[in-house]
Amino acid sequence: MLDSVYIPEFITVHLGAPRENASNVTVSFPDYIKNVASSEIYPTWPANALRANIYAQISFALNRIYTEWYRSQGYPFDITASTQYDQKFIAGRDIFESINTIVDQIFNDYLRRQGNVEPLFAQFCNGTTVTCPGLSQWGTVTLANQGMTPYEIVQYYYGEDIDIVRNAPVQAVIESYPGYVLQFGLVEESVKFLQIRLNRISRNYPAIPKIPTINSRFDLATEQAVIAFQKIFNLTPDGLVGKNTWYKIAFIYNNVKRLSELNSEGLSLSEVSKQFPSVLRMGDTGDGVKVLQYYLSVASRFVSAVPPVAIDGVFGQKTKDAVTAFQRQYGLVQDGIVGRNTWNQLYRLVKGVGAAVPLFDLAEPVDFDGVLLRRGSRGERVGLLQEYLTVIARYDADIPAIPVTSYFGDQTYNAVIRFQQEYGLTPDGIVGKNTWDRITSVYSSLQDGMVTRFGQFPGYTINENGAG
């Protein structure tokens, strides 16, 4: 994963599914987006619909590059041309003039959630023959005809906490691996990068010990966390972070982060994962299928014969193929149908590698309850506020660390003031909805290693009107 978001000069596309024997082509990033847009949508659509779709296509591609999704798995490309995994790209195709013009104007704009650095994993589908939890391509036409702006359209599909980052810099993207082995005693920024991600992974893999101090120093706690990670993922447990370990950490981090996003989008894994939902087969859709696809994705990391699948809630041919491959490996009836035996075997595998159970109990921040917190306040909400600020203080030396006492005293007041000053809020020491929401947003993002102060970069403008 990369520290900053840049628009790449070039992108390498695999002209097939990830494991398929197909050619790779390298094209300029604007030309790639023009090709995808010309392949995915119609040039006669309203301009606002075209722009909304192109924002999604740009953000999706940038997410693949930013997270090094394929390169962290050892593939020599950034994205595929398979719509099962990514978005449609047809080598050598003609580009529509209306799309050519729009892409030239906005190719270095992208979507992200407020408070996050990472470009949005902007899922989309046509909205007619295929539906999905993301943007509906044909639906954007209806919304544009109703007078919605591109920003309003992407908010409609992805939520009100979406920003459009404008005029991101264009430069060659350098891989995140520093180029040399990280080991005990080293002190540098890449170690902090490593520590943040290991701590996030440890929430799903509790056998990995937490690193108590994130300080860019490769200390004993960091070495122990690395060794535990290496043991779980069948790497040489030497505590040295070479390229293989670095990118395996990046790959697993991306997976647990993506699953956390699924959970936040309404998929309640704690309600459906541990029980066998019903027989699942080709044509089924819904939360049970999403959980099945997650289990298969975990299995694919440990059983090479099981291909990875998209977590889209649709039991299609790729999901059936992965189920059949799993059944073959575990001596089950190879019918591509998920009955109780197949489900239980999948669940045992996932639980065995530590990926399932801790995920169900993640401590997510709670919403503002309408009660102002200020000096003299007491109770559970004050305790939560102090916990959130304590986490933020670990990453931001300007925020003072405070004890969790459930009493809003001078120390809590001073920490709130400093937070409000740093994040552009009225520094009154009172925690209302704006301050609470910003604190919980930063807390969540820091847990994932994804935040930047004020949620934006110098020189960028955000949203349709340029306001953050």
Contacts in CASP RR format, 6 or more apart in sequence:
PFRMAT RR
TARGET T0000
AUTHOR 0000-0000-0000
METHOD contacts of the structure
MODEL  1
MLDSVYIPEFITVHLGAPRENASNVTVSFPDYIKNVASSEIYPTWPANAL
RANIYAQISFALNRIYTEWYRSQGYPFDITASTQYDQKFIAGRDIFESIN
TIVDQIFNDYLRRQGNVEPLFAQFCNGTTVTCPGLSQWGTVTLANQGMTP
YEIVQYYYGEDIDIVRNAPVQAVIESYPGYVLQFGLVEESVKFLQIRLNR
ISRNYPAIPKIPTINSRFDLATEQAVIAFQKIFNLTPDGLVGKNTWYKIA
FIYNNVKRLSELNSEGLSLSEVSKQFPSVLRMGDTGDGVKVLQYYLSVAS
RFVSAVPPVAIDGVFGQKTKDAVTAFQRQYGLVQDGIVGRNTWNQLYRLV
KGVGAAVPLFDLAEPVDFDGVLLRRGSRGERVGLLQEYLTVIARYDADIP
AIPVTSYFGDQTYNAVIRFQQEYGLTPDGIVGKNTWDRITSVYSSLQDGM
VTRFGQFPGYTINENGAG
1 66 0 8 1.000
1 67 0 8 1.000
1 68 0 8 1.000
1 176 0 8 1.000
1 193 0 8 1.000
1 197 0 8 1.000
1 250 0 8 1.000
1 253 0 8 1.000
1 254 0 8 1.000
2 65 0 8 1.000
2 66 0 8 1.000
2 68 0 8 1.000
2 173 0 8 1.000
2 174 0 8 1.000
2 176 0 8 1.000
3 176 0 8 1.000
3 193 0 8 1.000
4 117 0 8 1.000
4 457 0 8 1.000
5 62 0 8 1.000
5 66 0 8 1.000
5 110 0 8 1.000
5 112 0 8 1.000
5 117 0 8 1.000
5 118 0 8 1.000
5 119 0 8 1.000
5 165 0 8 1.000
5 168 0 8 1.000
5 457 0 8 1.000
6 168 0 8 1.000
6 169 0 8 1.000
6 170 0 8 1.000
6 171 0 8 1.000
6 173 0 8 1.000
7 29 0 8 1.000
7 62 0 8 1.000
7 107 0 8 1.000
7 108 0 8 1.000
7 110 0 8 1.000
7 168 0 8 1.000
7 169 0 8 1.000
7 170 0 8 1.000
7 171 0 8 1.000
8 29 0 8 1.000
8 65 0 8 1.000
8 78 0 8 1.000
8 170 0 8 1.000
8 171 0 8 1.000
8 172 0 8 1.000
8 173 0 8 1.000
9 28 0 8 1.000
9 29 0 8 1.000
9 170 0 8 1.000
9 171 0 8 1.000
9 172 0 8 1.000
9 173 0 8 1.000
10 26 0 8 1.000
10 27 0 8 1.000
10 28 0 8 1.000
10 29 0 8 1.000
10 172 0 8 1.000
11 26 0 8 1.000
11 27 0 8 1.000
11 28 0 8 1.000
11 29 0 8 1.000
11 32 0 8 1.000
11 61 0 8 1.000
11 65 0 8 1.000
11 78 0 8 1.000
11 79 0 8 1.000
12 24 0 8 1.000
12 25 0 8 1.000
12 26 0 8 1.000
12 76 0 8 1.000
12 77 0 8 1.000
12 78 0 8 1.000
12 79 0 8 1.000
13 24 0 8 1.000
13 25 0 8 1.000
13 26 0 8 1.000
13 27 0 8 1.000
13 32 0 8 1.000
13 77 0 8 1.000
13 78 0 8 1.000
13 79 0 8 1.000
13 80 0 8 1.000
13 81 0 8 1.000
13 89 0 8 1.000
13 91 0 8 1.000
14 20 0 8 1.000
14 22 0 8 1.000
14 23 0 8 1.000
14 24 0 8 1.000
14 70 0 8 1.000
14 75 0 8 1.000
14 77 0 8 1.000
14 79 0 8 1.000
14 80 0 8 1.000
14 81 0 8 1.000
15 22 0 8 1.000
15 23 0 8 1.000
15 24 0 8 1.000
15 25 0 8 1.000
15 80 0 8 1.000
15 81 0 8 1.000
15 89 0 8 1.000
15 91 0 8 1.000
16 22 0 8 1.000
16 80 0 8 1.000
16 81 0 8 1.000
16 82 0 8 1.000
17 80 0 8 1.000
17 82 0 8 1.000
17 84 0 8 1.000
17 85 0 8 1.000
18 70 0 8 1.000
18 73 0 8 1.000
18 75 0 8 1.000
18 80 0 8 1.000
18 82 0 8 1.000
18 85 0 8 1.000
18 308 0 8 1.000
19 307 0 8 1.000
20 82 0 8 1.000
22 81 0 8 1.000
24 76 0 8 1.000
24 77 0 8 1.000
25 91 0 8 1.000
27 35 0 8 1.000
29 61 0 8 1.000
29 107 0 8 1.000
29 170 0 8 1.000
30 103 0 8 1.000
30 104 0 8 1.000
30 107 0 8 1.000
32 61 0 8 1.000
32 89 0 8 1.000
33 54 0 8 1.000
33 57 0 8 1.000
33 58 0 8 1.000
33 61 0 8 1.000
33 103 0 8 1.000
33 107 0 8 1.000
34 95 0 8 1.000
34 99 0 8 1.000
34 100 0 8 1.000
34 103 0 8 1.000
35 89 0 8 1.000
35 90 0 8 1.000
35 92 0 8 1.000
35 93 0 8 1.000
35 95 0 8 1.000
36 57 0 8 1.000
36 61 0 8 1.000
36 87 0 8 1.000
36 88 0 8 1.000
36 89 0 8 1.000
37 50 0 8 1.000
37 53 0 8 1.000
37 54 0 8 1.000
37 57 0 8 1.000
37 96 0 8 1.000
37 99 0 8 1.000
37 102 0 8 1.000
37 103 0 8 1.000
38 93 0 8 1.000
38 94 0 8 1.000
38 95 0 8 1.000
38 96 0 8 1.000
38 99 0 8 1.000
39 87 0 8 1.000
39 88 0 8 1.000
39 89 0 8 1.000
39 90 0 8 1.000
39 93 0 8 1.000
40 53 0 8 1.000
40 57 0 8 1.000
40 87 0 8 1.000
40 88 0 8 1.000
40 137 0 8 1.000
41 49 0 8 1.000
41 50 0 8 1.000
41 53 0 8 1.000
41 99 0 8 1.000
41 137 0 8 1.000
43 50 0 8 1.000
43 96 0 8 1.000
43 97 0 8 1.000
43 98 0 8 1.000
43 99 0 8 1.000
44 98 0 8 1.000
45 53 0 8 1.000
45 140 0 8 1.000
45 141 0 8 1.000
45 144 0 8 1.000
46 141 0 8 1.000
46 144 0 8 1.000
46 145 0 8 1.000
47 98 0 8 1.000
47 102 0 8 1.000
47 144 0 8 1.000
48 140 0 8 1.000
48 144 0 8 1.000
48 147 0 8 1.000
48 148 0 8 1.000
48 149 0 8 1.000
48 150 0 8 1.000
48 153 0 8 1.000
49 139 0 8 1.000
49 140 0 8 1.000
49 141 0 8 1.000
49 143 0 8 1.000
49 144 0 8 1.000
49 153 0 8 1.000
50 98 0 8 1.000
50 99 0 8 1.000
50 102 0 8 1.000
51 102 0 8 1.000
51 106 0 8 1.000
51 150 0 8 1.000
52 135 0 8 1.000
52 140 0 8 1.000
52 143 0 8 1.000
52 144 0 8 1.000
52 150 0 8 1.000
52 153 0 8 1.000
52 154 0 8 1.000
53 124 0 8 1.000
53 135 0 8 1.000
53 137 0 8 1.000
53 140 0 8 1.000
54 99 0 8 1.000
54 102 0 8 1.000
54 103 0 8 1.000
54 106 0 8 1.000
55 106 0 8 1.000
55 109 0 8 1.000
55 110 0 8 1.000
55 111 0 8 1.000
55 122 0 8 1.000
55 150 0 8 1.000
55 154 0 8 1.000
55 164 0 8 1.000
56 111 0 8 1.000
56 120 0 8 1.000
56 122 0 8 1.000
56 124 0 8 1.000
56 135 0 8 1.000
56 154 0 8 1.000
57 87 0 8 1.000
57 122 0 8 1.000
57 124 0 8 1.000
58 106 0 8 1.000
58 107 0 8 1.000
58 109 0 8 1.000
58 110 0 8 1.000
58 111 0 8 1.000
58 119 0 8 1.000
59 110 0 8 1.000
59 111 0 8 1.000
59 112 0 8 1.000
59 119 0 8 1.000
59 120 0 8 1.000
59 121 0 8 1.000
59 122 0 8 1.000
60 86 0 8 1.000
60 87 0 8 1.000
60 119 0 8 1.000
60 120 0 8 1.000
60 121 0 8 1.000
60 122 0 8 1.000
60 123 0 8 1.000
60 124 0 8 1.000
61 78 0 8 1.000
61 79 0 8 1.000
61 86 0 8 1.000
61 87 0 8 1.000
62 110 0 8 1.000
62 119 0 8 1.000
63 69 0 8 1.000
63 118 0 8 1.000
63 119 0 8 1.000
63 120 0 8 1.000
63 121 0 8 1.000
63 122 0 8 1.000
64 70 0 8 1.000
64 78 0 8 1.000
64 79 0 8 1.000
64 86 0 8 1.000
65 78 0 8 1.000
65 79 0 8 1.000
65 173 0 8 1.000
66 118 0 8 1.000
66 119 0 8 1.000
67 118 0 8 1.000
67 250 0 8 1.000
67 254 0 8 1.000
68 175 0 8 1.000
68 176 0 8 1.000
68 247 0 8 1.000
68 250 0 8 1.000
69 251 0 8 1.000
69 254 0 8 1.000
70 77 0 8 1.000
70 78 0 8 1.000
70 79 0 8 1.000
70 80 0 8 1.000
71 77 0 8 1.000
71 78 0 8 1.000
71 175 0 8 1.000
71 247 0 8 1.000
72 247 0 8 1.000
72 248 0 8 1.000
72 250 0 8 1.000
72 251 0 8 1.000
72 254 0 8 1.000
73 247 0 8 1.000
73 251 0 8 1.000
74 247 0 8 1.000
79 86 0 8 1.000
79 87 0 8 1.000
79 89 0 8 1.000
80 86 0 8 1.000
81 88 0 8 1.000
81 89 0 8 1.000
81 90 0 8 1.000
81 91 0 8 1.000
84 310 0 8 1.000
84 318 0 8 1.000
85 310 0 8 1.000
87 124 0 8 1.000
108 166 0 8 1.000
108 167 0 8 1.000
108 168 0 8 1.000
108 169 0 8 1.000
108 170 0 8 1.000
109 164 0 8 1.000
109 165 0 8 1.000
109 166 0 8 1.000
109 167 0 8 1.000
109 168 0 8 1.000
110 119 0 8 1.000
110 120 0 8 1.000
110 164 0 8 1.000
110 165 0 8 1.000
110 168 0 8 1.000
111 119 0 8 1.000
111 120 0 8 1.000
111 122 0 8 1.000
111 154 0 8 1.000
111 158 0 8 1.000
111 162 0 8 1.000
111 163 0 8 1.000
111 164 0 8 1.000
111 165 0 8 1.000
112 118 0 8 1.000
112 119 0 8 1.000
112 120 0 8 1.000
112 162 0 8 1.000
112 163 0 8 1.000
112 165 0 8 1.000
113 120 0 8 1.000
113 161 0 8 1.000
113 162 0 8 1.000
113 163 0 8 1.000
114 161 0 8 1.000
114 162 0 8 1.000
114 163 0 8 1.000
114 441 0 8 1.000
114 455 0 8 1.000
115 163 0 8 1.000
115 441 0 8 1.000
115 442 0 8 1.000
115 445 0 8 1.000
115 450 0 8 1.000
115 451 0 8 1.000
115 452 0 8 1.000
115 455 0 8 1.000
116 445 0 8 1.000
116 450 0 8 1.000
116 451 0 8 1.000
116 455 0 8 1.000
117 450 0 8 1.000
117 451 0 8 1.000
117 452 0 8 1.000
117 455 0 8 1.000
118 450 0 8 1.000
120 158 0 8 1.000
120 162 0 8 1.000
121 258 0 8 1.000
121 261 0 8 1.000
122 134 0 8 1.000
122 135 0 8 1.000
122 154 0 8 1.000
122 158 0 8 1.000
123 132 0 8 1.000
123 133 0 8 1.000
123 134 0 8 1.000
123 135 0 8 1.000
123 312 0 8 1.000
124 132 0 8 1.000
124 134 0 8 1.000
124 135 0 8 1.000
124 136 0 8 1.000
124 137 0 8 1.000
124 157 0 8 1.000
125 131 0 8 1.000
125 132 0 8 1.000
125 134 0 8 1.000
125 135 0 8 1.000
125 136 0 8 1.000
125 137 0 8 1.000
126 136 0 8 1.000
126 137 0 8 1.000
126 138 0 8 1.000
127 136 0 8 1.000
127 137 0 8 1.000
127 138 0 8 1.000
127 139 0 8 1.000
128 138 0 8 1.000
130 314 0 8 1.000
132 312 0 8 1.000
132 314 0 8 1.000
133 265 0 8 1.000
134 157 0 8 1.000
134 158 0 8 1.000
135 153 0 8 1.000
135 154 0 8 1.000
135 157 0 8 1.000
135 158 0 8 1.000
136 157 0 8 1.000
140 153 0 8 1.000
143 152 0 8 1.000
143 153 0 8 1.000
143 156 0 8 1.000
144 153 0 8 1.000
148 156 0 8 1.000
149 464 0 8 1.000
150 164 0 8 1.000
150 464 0 8 1.000
151 162 0 8 1.000
151 164 0 8 1.000
151 463 0 8 1.000
151 464 0 8 1.000
152 464 0 8 1.000
154 162 0 8 1.000
154 164 0 8 1.000
155 162 0 8 1.000
161 441 0 8 1.000
163 455 0 8 1.000
163 456 0 8 1.000
163 462 0 8 1.000
163 463 0 8 1.000
163 468 0 8 1.000
164 462 0 8 1.000
164 463 0 8 1.000
164 464 0 8 1.000
165 456 0 8 1.000
165 457 0 8 1.000
165 460 0 8 1.000
165 462 0 8 1.000
166 460 0 8 1.000
166 461 0 8 1.000
166 462 0 8 1.000
166 466 0 8 1.000
167 459 0 8 1.000
167 460 0 8 1.000
167 461 0 8 1.000
168 457 0 8 1.000
168 460 0 8 1.000
176 193 0 8 1.000
176 246 0 8 1.000
176 250 0 8 1.000
177 242 0 8 1.000
177 243 0 8 1.000
177 246 0 8 1.000
177 247 0 8 1.000
178 188 0 8 1.000
178 190 0 8 1.000
179 243 0 8 1.000
181 240 0 8 1.000
181 241 0 8 1.000
181 242 0 8 1.000
182 190 0 8 1.000
182 191 0 8 1.000
182 194 0 8 1.000
182 218 0 8 1.000
182 240 0 8 1.000
182 241 0 8 1.000
182 242 0 8 1.000
182 246 0 8 1.000
183 218 0 8 1.000
183 223 0 8 1.000
183 239 0 8 1.000
183 240 0 8 1.000
183 241 0 8 1.000
184 218 0 8 1.000
184 219 0 8 1.000
184 220 0 8 1.000
184 222 0 8 1.000
184 223 0 8 1.000
184 239 0 8 1.000
185 217 0 8 1.000
185 218 0 8 1.000
185 219 0 8 1.000
186 217 0 8 1.000
186 218 0 8 1.000
187 216 0 8 1.000
187 217 0 8 1.000
187 218 0 8 1.000
188 216 0 8 1.000
189 216 0 8 1.000
191 216 0 8 1.000
191 217 0 8 1.000
191 218 0 8 1.000
191 222 0 8 1.000
192 214 0 8 1.000
192 215 0 8 1.000
192 216 0 8 1.000
194 218 0 8 1.000
194 222 0 8 1.000
194 226 0 8 1.000
194 241 0 8 1.000
194 246 0 8 1.000
194 249 0 8 1.000
195 211 0 8 1.000
195 214 0 8 1.000
195 215 0 8 1.000
195 216 0 8 1.000
195 222 0 8 1.000
195 225 0 8 1.000
196 214 0 8 1.000
196 449 0 8 1.000
197 249 0 8 1.000
197 250 0 8 1.000
197 253 0 8 1.000
197 449 0 8 1.000
198 208 0 8 1.000
198 211 0 8 1.000
198 222 0 8 1.000
198 225 0 8 1.000
198 226 0 8 1.000
198 229 0 8 1.000
198 249 0 8 1.000
199 210 0 8 1.000
199 211 0 8 1.000
199 214 0 8 1.000
199 225 0 8 1.000
200 253 0 8 1.000
200 256 0 8 1.000
200 257 0 8 1.000
200 447 0 8 1.000
200 448 0 8 1.000
200 449 0 8 1.000
201 208 0 8 1.000
201 229 0 8 1.000
201 249 0 8 1.000
201 252 0 8 1.000
201 253 0 8 1.000
201 256 0 8 1.000
202 208 0 8 1.000
202 209 0 8 1.000
202 210 0 8 1.000
202 225 0 8 1.000
203 256 0 8 1.000
203 358 0 8 1.000
203 359 0 8 1.000
203 362 0 8 1.000
203 447 0 8 1.000
204 256 0 8 1.000
204 259 0 8 1.000
204 354 0 8 1.000
204 355 0 8 1.000
204 358 0 8 1.000
204 359 0 8 1.000
205 229 0 8 1.000
205 232 0 8 1.000
205 252 0 8 1.000
205 353 0 8 1.000
205 354 0 8 1.000
205 355 0 8 1.000
205 358 0 8 1.000
206 354 0 8 1.000
206 358 0 8 1.000
207 228 0 8 1.000
207 231 0 8 1.000
207 232 0 8 1.000
207 354 0 8 1.000
208 225 0 8 1.000
208 228 0 8 1.000
208 229 0 8 1.000
208 232 0 8 1.000
209 221 0 8 1.000
209 224 0 8 1.000
209 225 0 8 1.000
209 228 0 8 1.000
210 221 0 8 1.000
210 225 0 8 1.000
211 221 0 8 1.000
211 222 0 8 1.000
211 225 0 8 1.000
212 221 0 8 1.000
213 219 0 8 1.000
213 221 0 8 1.000
213 394 0 8 1.000
214 394 0 8 1.000
214 395 0 8 1.000
223 239 0 8 1.000
226 239 0 8 1.000
226 240 0 8 1.000
226 241 0 8 1.000
226 245 0 8 1.000
227 237 0 8 1.000
227 238 0 8 1.000
227 239 0 8 1.000
229 235 0 8 1.000
229 245 0 8 1.000
229 248 0 8 1.000
229 249 0 8 1.000
229 252 0 8 1.000
230 236 0 8 1.000
230 237 0 8 1.000
230 238 0 8 1.000
230 239 0 8 1.000
230 245 0 8 1.000
231 237 0 8 1.000
232 353 0 8 1.000
232 354 0 8 1.000
233 248 0 8 1.000
233 252 0 8 1.000
233 301 0 8 1.000
234 302 0 8 1.000
235 244 0 8 1.000
235 245 0 8 1.000
235 248 0 8 1.000
239 245 0 8 1.000
241 249 0 8 1.000
252 301 0 8 1.000
255 297 0 8 1.000
255 298 0 8 1.000
255 301 0 8 1.000
256 355 0 8 1.000
256 359 0 8 1.000
257 448 0 8 1.000
257 450 0 8 1.000
258 311 0 8 1.000
259 269 0 8 1.000
259 294 0 8 1.000
259 311 0 8 1.000
259 359 0 8 1.000
260 359 0 8 1.000
260 362 0 8 1.000
260 448 0 8 1.000
262 269 0 8 1.000
262 290 0 8 1.000
262 294 0 8 1.000
262 311 0 8 1.000
263 269 0 8 1.000
263 359 0 8 1.000
263 362 0 8 1.000
264 364 0 8 1.000
267 287 0 8 1.000
267 290 0 8 1.000
267 291 0 8 1.000
268 287 0 8 1.000
269 291 0 8 1.000
269 294 0 8 1.000
269 359 0 8 1.000
269 360 0 8 1.000
270 360 0 8 1.000
270 361 0 8 1.000
272 287 0 8 1.000
272 288 0 8 1.000
272 291 0 8 1.000
273 291 0 8 1.000
273 347 0 8 1.000
273 356 0 8 1.000
273 360 0 8 1.000
274 347 0 8 1.000
274 356 0 8 1.000
274 360 0 8 1.000
276 339 0 8 1.000
276 340 0 8 1.000
276 343 0 8 1.000
276 344 0 8 1.000
277 287 0 8 1.000
277 288 0 8 1.000
277 291 0 8 1.000
277 343 0 8 1.000
279 337 0 8 1.000
279 338 0 8 1.000
279 339 0 8 1.000
280 288 0 8 1.000
280 289 0 8 1.000
280 292 0 8 1.000
280 315 0 8 1.000
280 337 0 8 1.000
280 338 0 8 1.000
280 339 0 8 1.000
280 343 0 8 1.000
281 315 0 8 1.000
281 320 0 8 1.000
281 336 0 8 1.000
281 337 0 8 1.000
281 338 0 8 1.000
282 315 0 8 1.000
282 316 0 8 1.000
282 317 0 8 1.000
282 319 0 8 1.000
282 320 0 8 1.000
282 336 0 8 1.000
283 314 0 8 1.000
283 315 0 8 1.000
283 316 0 8 1.000
284 315 0 8 1.000
285 313 0 8 1.000
285 314 0 8 1.000
285 315 0 8 1.000
286 313 0 8 1.000
286 314 0 8 1.000
287 313 0 8 1.000
288 313 0 8 1.000
289 313 0 8 1.000
289 314 0 8 1.000
289 315 0 8 1.000
289 319 0 8 1.000
290 311 0 8 1.000
290 312 0 8 1.000
290 313 0 8 1.000
292 315 0 8 1.000
292 319 0 8 1.000
292 323 0 8 1.000
292 338 0 8 1.000
292 343 0 8 1.000
292 346 0 8 1.000
293 309 0 8 1.000
293 310 0 8 1.000
293 311 0 8 1.000
293 312 0 8 1.000
293 313 0 8 1.000
293 319 0 8 1.000
294 311 0 8 1.000
295 346 0 8 1.000
295 347 0 8 1.000
295 349 0 8 1.000
295 350 0 8 1.000
296 306 0 8 1.000
296 308 0 8 1.000
296 309 0 8 1.000
296 319 0 8 1.000
296 322 0 8 1.000
296 323 0 8 1.000
296 326 0 8 1.000
296 346 0 8 1.000
297 308 0 8 1.000
297 309 0 8 1.000
297 311 0 8 1.000
298 349 0 8 1.000
298 350 0 8 1.000
298 353 0 8 1.000
298 355 0 8 1.000
298 356 0 8 1.000
299 306 0 8 1.000
299 322 0 8 1.000
299 326 0 8 1.000
299 346 0 8 1.000
299 349 0 8 1.000
299 350 0 8 1.000
300 306 0 8 1.000
300 307 0 8 1.000
300 308 0 8 1.000
300 309 0 8 1.000
300 322 0 8 1.000
302 349 0 8 1.000
302 353 0 8 1.000
303 325 0 8 1.000
303 326 0 8 1.000
303 329 0 8 1.000
303 349 0 8 1.000
305 325 0 8 1.000
305 328 0 8 1.000
305 329 0 8 1.000
306 322 0 8 1.000
306 325 0 8 1.000
306 326 0 8 1.000
306 329 0 8 1.000
307 318 0 8 1.000
307 321 0 8 1.000
307 322 0 8 1.000
307 325 0 8 1.000
308 322 0 8 1.000
309 318 0 8 1.000
309 319 0 8 1.000
309 322 0 8 1.000
310 318 0 8 1.000
320 336 0 8 1.000
323 336 0 8 1.000
323 337 0 8 1.000
323 338 0 8 1.000
323 342 0 8 1.000
324 334 0 8 1.000
324 335 0 8 1.000
324 336 0 8 1.000
326 332 0 8 1.000
326 342 0 8 1.000
326 345 0 8 1.000
326 346 0 8 1.000
327 333 0 8 1.000
327 334 0 8 1.000
327 335 0 8 1.000
327 336 0 8 1.000
327 342 0 8 1.000
328 334 0 8 1.000
330 345 0 8 1.000
332 341 0 8 1.000
332 342 0 8 1.000
332 345 0 8 1.000
333 341 0 8 1.000
336 342 0 8 1.000
338 346 0 8 1.000
347 356 0 8 1.000
350 356 0 8 1.000
351 357 0 8 1.000
364 444 0 8 1.000
365 384 0 8 1.000
365 388 0 8 1.000
365 440 0 8 1.000
365 443 0 8 1.000
365 444 0 8 1.000
366 384 0 8 1.000
366 440 0 8 1.000
367 440 0 8 1.000
368 432 0 8 1.000
368 433 0 8 1.000
368 436 0 8 1.000
368 437 0 8 1.000
369 381 0 8 1.000
370 432 0 8 1.000
370 433 0 8 1.000
371 381 0 8 1.000
372 430 0 8 1.000
372 431 0 8 1.000
372 432 0 8 1.000
373 381 0 8 1.000
373 382 0 8 1.000
373 385 0 8 1.000
373 408 0 8 1.000
373 430 0 8 1.000
373 431 0 8 1.000
373 432 0 8 1.000
373 436 0 8 1.000
374 408 0 8 1.000
374 413 0 8 1.000
374 429 0 8 1.000
374 430 0 8 1.000
374 431 0 8 1.000
375 408 0 8 1.000
375 409 0 8 1.000
375 410 0 8 1.000
375 413 0 8 1.000
375 429 0 8 1.000
376 407 0 8 1.000
376 408 0 8 1.000
376 409 0 8 1.000
377 407 0 8 1.000
377 408 0 8 1.000
378 406 0 8 1.000
378 407 0 8 1.000
378 408 0 8 1.000
379 406 0 8 1.000
379 407 0 8 1.000
380 406 0 8 1.000
382 405 0 8 1.000
382 406 0 8 1.000
382 407 0 8 1.000
382 408 0 8 1.000
382 412 0 8 1.000
383 404 0 8 1.000
383 405 0 8 1.000
383 406 0 8 1.000
385 408 0 8 1.000
385 412 0 8 1.000
385 416 0 8 1.000
385 431 0 8 1.000
385 436 0 8 1.000
385 439 0 8 1.000
386 402 0 8 1.000
386 403 0 8 1.000
386 404 0 8 1.000
386 405 0 8 1.000
386 406 0 8 1.000
386 412 0 8 1.000
387 404 0 8 1.000
388 439 0 8 1.000
388 440 0 8 1.000
388 443 0 8 1.000
389 399 0 8 1.000
389 402 0 8 1.000
389 412 0 8 1.000
389 415 0 8 1.000
389 416 0 8 1.000
389 419 0 8 1.000
389 439 0 8 1.000
390 401 0 8 1.000
390 402 0 8 1.000
390 404 0 8 1.000
391 443 0 8 1.000
391 446 0 8 1.000
391 447 0 8 1.000
392 399 0 8 1.000
392 419 0 8 1.000
392 439 0 8 1.000
392 442 0 8 1.000
392 443 0 8 1.000
392 446 0 8 1.000
393 399 0 8 1.000
393 400 0 8 1.000
393 401 0 8 1.000
393 402 0 8 1.000
393 415 0 8 1.000
394 401 0 8 1.000
394 446 0 8 1.000
395 446 0 8 1.000
395 451 0 8 1.000
396 422 0 8 1.000
396 453 0 8 1.000
398 418 0 8 1.000
398 422 0 8 1.000
399 415 0 8 1.000
399 418 0 8 1.000
399 419 0 8 1.000
399 422 0 8 1.000
400 411 0 8 1.000
400 414 0 8 1.000
400 415 0 8 1.000
400 418 0 8 1.000
401 415 0 8 1.000
402 411 0 8 1.000
402 412 0 8 1.000
402 415 0 8 1.000
403 411 0 8 1.000
413 429 0 8 1.000
416 429 0 8 1.000
416 430 0 8 1.000
416 431 0 8 1.000
416 435 0 8 1.000
417 427 0 8 1.000
417 428 0 8 1.000
417 429 0 8 1.000
419 425 0 8 1.000
419 435 0 8 1.000
419 438 0 8 1.000
419 439 0 8 1.000
420 426 0 8 1.000
420 427 0 8 1.000
420 428 0 8 1.000
420 429 0 8 1.000
420 435 0 8 1.000
421 427 0 8 1.000
422 453 0 8 1.000
423 438 0 8 1.000
423 442 0 8 1.000
423 453 0 8 1.000
423 454 0 8 1.000
424 454 0 8 1.000
425 434 0 8 1.000
425 435 0 8 1.000
425 438 0 8 1.000
429 435 0 8 1.000
431 439 0 8 1.000
442 451 0 8 1.000
445 451 0 8 1.000
456 462 0 8 1.000
456 468 0 8 1.000
462 468 0 8 1.000
END
